[in-house]
Amino acid sequence: MVKLNKIYTRTGDDGTTGLVDGSRVHKHAARMEAIGSVDEANSVLGLAVVALAGTHYAAPLTRIQNDLFDLGADLATPGEDFTPSPMALRIVAEQVEWLEHAIDGVNGELAPLTSFILPGGSEAAARIHIARATTRRAERACAALAAVEPVNPQALAYINRLSDYLFVLARALNDYGAGDVLWVPGASRAQD
């Protein structure tokens, strides 16, 4: 159980922050960039949940927000052993599989894509597209971390699947694809 009695500790005033194992890293380190990017994606999802309150889409997004806290804890636990334990919260295959089933469920109801789509349509879909793009940035930060330090493969799979889920969810929110705004290549170029 997490208990926070004091919000500021002054321990980060030197530009470092603590990890789960007690080690300290610079706040600009690749690990902290990944953790911060996941936190940003989670915050953007919170804005989407507000827009979808009262719909059947809010509960899965809230579950995902909780999983993103798990992902942040996973990333904050350095090392090469990705086995969950009381001291090491790790993303597990079941979380990735849940997202895959969610993707398949939503995607099965969508009209096939005939073009790339522009982020937009309804307000709710636009918010989900912002969350999708923010999640892609978080994925890039996690991949950059994985290029220099060990990262749980399930964590990388989860963040990758999440952007896919958000893409199909945005389409579902656009009247199951009927309200998608299609990309028209070169539409604003001068015609000869």
ZIRAFEN-V382705 format. One record per residue. N is the residue number from 1. RES is the residue in one letter. SS is DSSP state (H for helix, E for strand, C for the rest). PHI is phi in whole degrees, -180 to 180 (* if undefined). PSI is psi in whole degrees, 0 to 359 (999 if undefined). Layout:
n: {N;N}
res: {RES;RES}
ss: {SS;SS}
phi: {PHI;PHI}
psi: {PSI;PSI}
This chain:
n: {1;2;3;4;5;6;7;8;9;10;11;12;13;14;15;16;17;18;19;20;21;22;23;24;25;26;27;28;29;30;31;32;33;34;35;36;37;38;39;40;41;42;43;44;45;46;47;48;49;50;51;52;53;54;55;56;57;58;59;60;61;62;63;64;65;66;67;68;69;70;71;72;73;74;75;76;77;78;79;80;81;82;83;84;85;86;87;88;89;90;91;92;93;94;95;96;97;98;99;100;101;102;103;104;105;106;107;108;109;110;111;112;113;114;115;116;117;118;119;120;121;122;123;124;125;126;127;128;129;130;131;132;133;134;135;136;137;138;139;140;141;142;143;144;145;146;147;148;149;150;151;152;153;154;155;156;157;158;159;160;161;162;163;164;165;166;167;168;169;170;171;172;173;174;175;176;177;178;179;180;181;182;183;184;185;186;187;188;189;190;191;192}
res: {M;V;K;L;N;K;I;Y;T;R;T;G;D;D;G;T;T;G;L;V;D;G;S;R;V;H;K;H;A;A;R;M;E;A;I;G;S;V;D;E;A;N;S;V;L;G;L;A;V;V;A;L;A;G;T;H;Y;A;A;P;L;T;R;I;Q;N;D;L;F;D;L;G;A;D;L;A;T;P;G;E;D;F;T;P;S;P;M;A;L;R;I;V;A;E;Q;V;E;W;L;E;H;A;I;D;G;V;N;G;E;L;A;P;L;T;S;F;I;L;P;G;G;S;E;A;A;A;R;I;H;I;A;R;A;T;T;R;R;A;E;R;A;C;A;A;L;A;A;V;E;P;V;N;P;Q;A;L;A;Y;I;N;R;L;S;D;Y;L;F;V;L;A;R;A;L;N;D;Y;G;A;G;D;V;L;W;V;P;G;A;S;R;A;Q;D}
ss: {C;C;C;C;C;C;C;C;C;C;C;C;C;C;C;E;E;E;C;C;C;C;C;E;E;E;C;C;C;H;H;H;H;H;H;H;H;H;H;H;H;H;H;H;H;H;H;H;H;H;H;C;C;C;C;C;H;H;H;H;H;H;H;H;H;H;H;H;H;H;H;H;H;H;H;C;C;C;C;C;C;C;C;C;E;C;C;E;C;C;C;C;H;H;H;H;H;H;H;H;H;H;H;H;H;H;H;C;C;C;C;C;C;C;C;C;E;E;C;C;C;C;H;H;H;H;H;H;H;H;H;H;H;H;H;H;H;H;H;H;H;H;H;H;H;H;C;C;C;C;C;C;H;H;H;H;H;H;H;H;H;H;H;H;H;H;H;H;H;H;H;H;H;C;H;H;H;C;C;C;E;E;C;C;C;C;C;C;C;C;C;C}
phi: {*;-88;-136;-114;-90;-130;-83;-106;-121;72;-72;-95;-64;-91;87;-119;-144;-91;-104;-59;-81;93;-72;-121;-133;-66;-66;-97;-65;-56;-64;-72;-62;-66;-62;-65;-68;-66;-63;-62;-60;-63;-66;-66;-63;-59;-65;-68;-61;-60;-68;-105;-54;86;-103;-75;-85;-66;-63;-62;-68;-67;-60;-63;-59;-63;-62;-68;-66;-59;-63;-61;-65;-60;-65;-81;-115;-69;133;-113;-97;-102;-78;-63;-154;-58;-104;-138;-80;-125;-69;-120;-56;-63;-69;-66;-63;-59;-62;-61;-65;-64;-61;-60;-63;-73;-63;-64;-98;-95;-67;-61;-71;-117;-161;-66;-117;-87;-66;160;97;-83;-62;-62;-64;-62;-64;-67;-63;-63;-63;-63;-65;-67;-66;-62;-64;-62;-63;-63;-67;-66;-66;-64;-63;-63;-73;-121;-144;-63;-134;-54;-57;-69;-65;-65;-65;-61;-67;-68;-64;-61;-65;-64;-60;-65;-62;-69;-65;-60;-65;-62;-71;-96;55;54;99;-65;-99;-61;-96;-81;-75;-114;-56;69;-60;-103;-76;-66;-89;-87}
psi: {134;134;119;108;329;132;321;141;343;358;341;5;342;8;14;166;157;147;174;323;4;348;162;142;160;145;343;7;156;323;317;327;318;314;315;323;323;320;319;315;319;319;320;323;324;321;322;321;320;318;335;11;137;356;166;357;339;317;314;324;324;321;317;320;318;318;325;329;319;317;317;318;321;311;332;1;92;163;181;356;111;21;127;146;172;335;358;100;121;147;137;165;325;327;320;316;322;315;318;318;321;319;309;320;315;315;328;341;359;149;143;146;137;356;163;155;152;144;117;214;245;164;317;317;320;320;320;323;322;318;321;313;322;322;321;321;318;321;318;321;321;320;322;320;315;337;340;342;155;137;140;120;327;328;317;320;318;311;329;313;326;317;326;316;316;326;309;328;318;319;320;322;344;53;47;38;339;331;9;144;113;143;132;100;129;18;331;8;150;135;138;999}
